[in-house]
Amino acid sequence: MTVAVRPTEYAVCALPEDNVDAMHFTITVAYRGRGRWAVVRHGYCLGVDGEWDYESLPSERADEWLAAHRFDLDDALRLATEHAPKVTVNGWTVAAILAAADKQHA
């Protein structure tokens, strides 16, 4: 019997992992099969155009949509890393969260 162990998800965040807000600012790179990965955040997928689109049910996804929202692992990680510093939650940017943390620890 062969047992396969493989990563299926990566967490990408511009905040330190011990920051209380990190989970809200995290982008996930998730394996979607056939060697393709999705860059996802709160039910939305990053497209090749740099826009976030709602990820519908698998049965509702057209081939064109999949081609625009699936990447090889290297590209998915690169895109997630590029977009992580741009995440905004309830008006808070990554830069503002980091500044607030620095001010708190000063």
N, C-alpha and C positions, 0 to 999 in steps of 0.2 A: 504494500500500500504506500502510495506517495501522498504526503501531506504538503499542500501549497500554502505558503505564507506570503502575502503581498499587501503592500500599502494600498488603501483605497481612498484616503482622504488626507489632505494637508490643511493646516490652519495657517493663514497668513495675516499678520497684524502689525501695524506700525507702532503699537503701544507695547510696553514691556508686559510679559505674561503675568506679572504680579500686580498690574494695574487693575483696579476694581472695575474699570470700564472696558477692559480688553475684549471681553466676550461680545460686547455690542459692536465693536469696530472690526471684528474678524471677518475676513473673506475666506471661503472654503474652496479648495480645489478638490473636486470629487470625481472619482472614476465613474464613467458611465458606460463602460464596456467597449469591446473592439479596439482597445488601445486609445480611446478618446476620453478626454477629461473636460469637465465643465468648471467654470469660475462662477461661483454662486454666493449670493448673500440674501438672506431672508426671502427665499423663494424666487429670486430674480437671477438671471444668467447674463454674464457679460458677453456681448457679441463682438465680432471682428471689427465692427464700426465704433467700438468703444462705448456703446450704449447698453444700459441694463434693461433687459426685457423679461417679463413674467414667464416663468417656466411652467407651461401647461402640463397636463397629464401626458404620459408617454404616448398614448394612443392618439393624441391630438397634435403631435408634433410632425410637421411636414419635413421632408428630406432637406428642403432649402433652409428651413429654420435650424435643423440640426447641423448642417454644414457651416452655418454662420455662428454657432454657439458651442462648438466642440473643437478641442485643440489637442495636440500632442502634449505630453507632460511638460516638456521644457517651455513651450509657448504659454501654457496655462499658468505655470509658476511665474514666468516673467510678467504676464499681464496682471496677475494678482498682486505681485510685488509692486508694480507700477501704480496700481489703483489703491493699494492699502493706505498710503498717506493722504489720499483724497476723500476718504470716507467721512461722512458727516452724519451725526445722530442728533436729532432734536435741536438742530442749530449749532451743535458743538462739533468743531473740527478736531482732527488729531492734534494739530499744532496747539489749539486752545487747551486741550486736555493735558498735553505735555507741559505747557506753560503753567497751568494751575498746579500740577504736581510739583514742578520745580519751585514754585512760590511757596507751596505748603511745606516743602522740605528745607527751605532757606532759613 
